[in-house]
Amino acid sequence: MPEHIISLDLNDFKHGDAQTKQKFVKELGEAYEKIGFVAIYNHELSDDLTENLYTYTKQFYALPLETKMKYRIEGIAGQRGFTSWGTEHSKDSNVGDLKEFYHFGQEIPTHLKSQFNYHENVHVAEVPEFSEYGLKAYAALQTTGKYMLRAIAIYLGLEETYFDQHIAYGNSILRPIHYGPIIDAPKNAVRAGQHEDINLITLLMGASAAGLEVLDKQDNWIPITALPNQLVVNVGDMLQRLSNNKLRSTTHRVVNPPKEEWGSTRFSIPFFLHPVSEMRLDCLEECITENNSKAYEDISAGEFLTQRLIEIGLLEKK
């Protein structure tokens, strides 16, 4: 892990005394102000669960394209199921990213389904374990994210459980990604163009190969690879907006490998932690000062998500 990225023990926050807990909050907040990424260990995702999810992710992507396309659902902006190669692009580019991906979402109790009206998860008949371990990982990362947001709430001067009600049945997404072999010289296309994440925070388990880079405040690209037993957790645009730029959503990208490695594949599984659509992202009063005036217009999480899905090519503008 590069020296720019600090590594923190989540147990210091969950189980530490008041002084240890406050030290975690301070170091986390300062890291998010400086670069927007930290590494976390002693999270809720077990090594066994991670290994199984990667195993069955690879089995799914090894299926023929026509089989995978059975799990592409029209008209839902890719919110569940399969999205094919080159469909998504960064908001400042029209060139499709060199990746294909799958989305798992929130499993809502039957008595609440009409309230949230989320799309149902799509289960892969050919590799049933893909869905099984995907949903288990979703739950583990959701719990980890809850504790991270509790620490962030304290740092922002909010009540510790401020985010709990907003994320309990939030519109979060687990995205197993496959970056396939590069066959021909790409025309300005990379595995994932530089971008900022839409959501509150993103939790990323270790990828199968290098490639992730983040942009620091000096405009240097820094390679990031999660070490074994660690998650990389970064700030997204929703949290940047809510905190009135106190916490910065960091620009990052996934670069193509050296030409001699074009035949290789890369797998990555981020968890994008979203709140419910009704949550307000209006800049917090606690984050508006004489030196940091209000930077954004008032908006809901759902409205903001729709804007961004249009910008990255997953939703057509009406």
NORFEN-V958100 format. One line per field, one symbol per residue. ss: DSSP state (@ for helix, = for strand, . for the rest). A space follows every 50 residues. Layout:
# NORFEN-V958100
ss = ???
This chain:
# NORFEN-V958100
ss = ......===@@@@@@..@@@@@@@@@@@@@@@@@..=====.....@@@@ @@@@@@@@@@@...@@@@@@@=........===................= ====.....@@@@@@@...........@@@@@@@@@@@@@@@@@@@@@@@ @@@@@........@@@@.....=======............====..... =====......====.....===......======.@@@@@@........ .===....@@@....========......=....@@@.=..=.......= @@@@@@@@@@@.......
